[in-house]
Amino acid sequence: MAKRLRRERSQRTALDAAEIVLRQTARPMRCSEIVEAMLSKGYWTTRGQTPSATLHAAISRDIEAKGTTSRFRRAGKGLFSLAK
């Protein structure tokens, strides 16, 4: 994980940036909040028109594909947090 956090901004994925934001806030967040923090802090850049939807889909795929080994978990309807 430490290696992921040290990646250059241009190499960081949306999931890596979301992990950093969720770790810093230590509370469940909506994807729109996560994206706002990622962009404002410069952890991630995008030219997409719907970055919140993109992040929501990516986190959901990660949870479905990896199950209990995913770094994310659903914390409620539309809320995500880090798996402890």
Sequence and secondary structure as in RCSB ss.txt:
>XXXX:A:sequence
MAKRLRRERSQRTALDAAEIVLRQTARPMRCSEIVEAMLSKGYWTTRGQTPSATLHAAISRDIEAKGTTSRFRRA
GKGLFSLAK
>XXXX:A:secstr
 HHHHTS GGG  HHHHHHHHHHHH S EEHHHHHHHHHHTTS     S HHHHHHHHHHHHHHHHGGGSSEEEE
ETTEEEE  
